[in-house]
Amino acid sequence: MIFFSQQNGKPFSDNQRYEGCFINYPDVDMRYISNQPGTTDTRWLELYYGDKVNMLINTKRAVDPENIFRREMSIPVSHP
């Protein structure tokens, strides 16, 4: 956590040392801002998918526009 103090404890790529999370580690804490419970971190998708976020959201809109197939850590139909 000490390495990511400027990023709310998250390994975003702009920290110059580590970057990202892997989806097999479905830690919902990565989705939220730690000091504001229930508030979605607008960059959480970047942790898992990097620069592919826009492509994945566009694909989700095309394939599942009603967001029927979802869970807390799934690709949304729009940016958080």
N, C-alpha and C positions, 0 to 999 in steps of 0.2 A: 504494500500500500504506500509506503514511503516514496516509491518511485513515481507514483501517479497522483500525488497530493494536489497538483494543479488541475487534475481531471476527475475529481471526485472518486479517486481510487480505481479508475478504469484505464486499461491499456490502449488508449487511442493511438493511432500511428504517429501523431505529431509529438509524441514524447521523446522521440529520437532513440529509444532503446528497445522497447518491445512494442508489439502491436497485435491487437485482436484477441478474440476468444474463439473457441471451436464449439459448434452447435451440439456436439455430444455432451457438452457441459451446460445443460439448460438451467443456468442460474438466473432466475427471474430478477434477482437483485441488480443485474446488469442493465435491466430495462428501466429501472427507476432511479431518480435522484435520491441519494442516500439521506440527505438532510431535509428532504421534503417528501415524506411517505405518500405513495399514490401518484406522484407526479412523474410522468414519463420523460425520460431523458431523450431529447430529440435526436441524439447521435447513437442510440443503442444499436440500431441495425448495422452501422458502420463497424462496430466491434466484431460482428460475425461475418459480414459479407463484403467489407471494404468498399471498393469503388463499383461494385456490381449492384448496389442497392436500387438505383433507378431502373435498371433492366429487370430486376426481380419484381419490383412493384408494378411495372408495366405488364409483365407476364401475368402476375396475379390478377390485375384488372381484366385482362383478356380472357383468362381461363375461369376465374371465379369472381366475377364482378359483384356478386351478392355476399361475398365473404362467408360462404356456407362452411367451407373447410378451414377451420381456424382453431387456434389454441393461443395461449398467452404469448408464446415466443414465435409465432408464425409470421410470415411476410404479410403486412397489412395491404389494403387497397389504396392507401395514401400515406404520405409521410407523417410521422408522429408530430 
